Amino acid sequence: MYRKYFKRPLDFIFALLAVVILSPLLLILAILVRIKLGSPVIFKQPRPGLNEKIFTLYKFRTMTNEKDENGNLLPDEDRLTSFGKFLRSTSLDELPELWNILKGDMSFVGPRPLLVQYL
């Protein structure tokens, strides 16, 4: 009964409250990501959701787009900045996932969506 009638409405209400309350922080972080890491500010990645339906997961960007002389992206450890490490260590990079919760792609409580390649 909880999952059917209460979980989704509660997720929506709490996510909406969190977006409203945290909107100044979200704006400040978006500006800092844009200044320190460039554009785009939001990192998008396909992830499997309920019943393995693919959705787009949103996070703040934590790495640069630096490439080698052949045009290939450098390894992740070379592209991860100190600001990106801070965002990850404090989980601030995951605040845009509140939009995923509002859309119904994710829930506050439940398994973390894996990468599609792990299906």
N, C-alpha and C positions, 0 to 999 in steps of 0.2 A: 504494500500500500504506500509506503514512504517513497519508494522509487517512482511509482506511477503518478502520484499526485503532489508530492512535496519537493522532491529533489530539484527538478528543473526550475520551478518558480523560486525556490530559495537561492539557487545558484544565480539566477538572473538578478534578483533583488540585491544580493550581496555584491555581485560584480558591478552593478550599476552604482551602488553606494561607494564602492571602492574607486571607481573611475571618477566620480564626482569629487570625492575627498582627496584623491591623489592627483587630480588633474594639474595642479601647479607643479608637482614633482615630475609628472609625465612631460610637461612642457619644458621644464628646465633640462631634464635628461635628453629630450629630443634636440634641443638647441646645442647642448654640449656634445652629443654624438655627431651632429652635423659639423660643428667646428673642429672637433678633434679627429674624426674618422671620415668625414665627407658624406657623400650621398650614395645610396639611399640611407635614410636613418633607420628604417625598419628592415630587418632580415626576415625573409619569407622562406618557408620550407614545407614541402608536402609531408604530411604525417597521416598514418592510418588512425581513424577514430572508431566509433561504435560500428560493429559489424564490418570492420576493415574498410569503411568508406573513407576515401582520401579527402583531407581538408588542408587548408593552408594555415600553418602555425606562424604567428607573428612574435618577433622578439626585437629588442634593440640590437643594432649591429655592434659587434665587439671586435671585429677584425678589419684590416685595411684590404684593399684590392691590389696589393703590390705583386708585380709579376717579374719573372726573370727575363733574360734577353730573348728567349724564344716565345714569350707571350704567355707562358704557363704561370698559374698562380704559385706563389711561394708556399712552402709548408705552413700549416696552421700556426706552429710555434713561432715562426718568423713574422707572421702577420698580426698576431695577437698583441695588442698594445697594453701598456700599464693601465690605462683607463679602461680598456676592455676587460682586463683581469679583475679590476675593481668591480665593474658591473657584474661580472660572473660570480665573484666571491660573495657579493651581497645579494645576489639574485635579482638585482634591479633590472637586468636585461630581460627578465621574464614578465615584467609588468604589462607589456602590450598583449600578453596572453589573456588579459581580462576581456579583450574584444572577442577572443575565441569563446570564452565562457558566455558572454552576452549573445553571441550568434548561436550557441548551442552545440558548438563543435567539441567542447571540453566541459569538464565539471571541476569544481574545487576539489572534490574527493573522488579519487579513482586512480586507475593506473596512468602513469606518464606515457604519452604517445611515443612509440618507438619510431625510428627512421623507417621509411618504406622498404628499404633494402633488407631489413630484418624480418619481413613478413615471410 
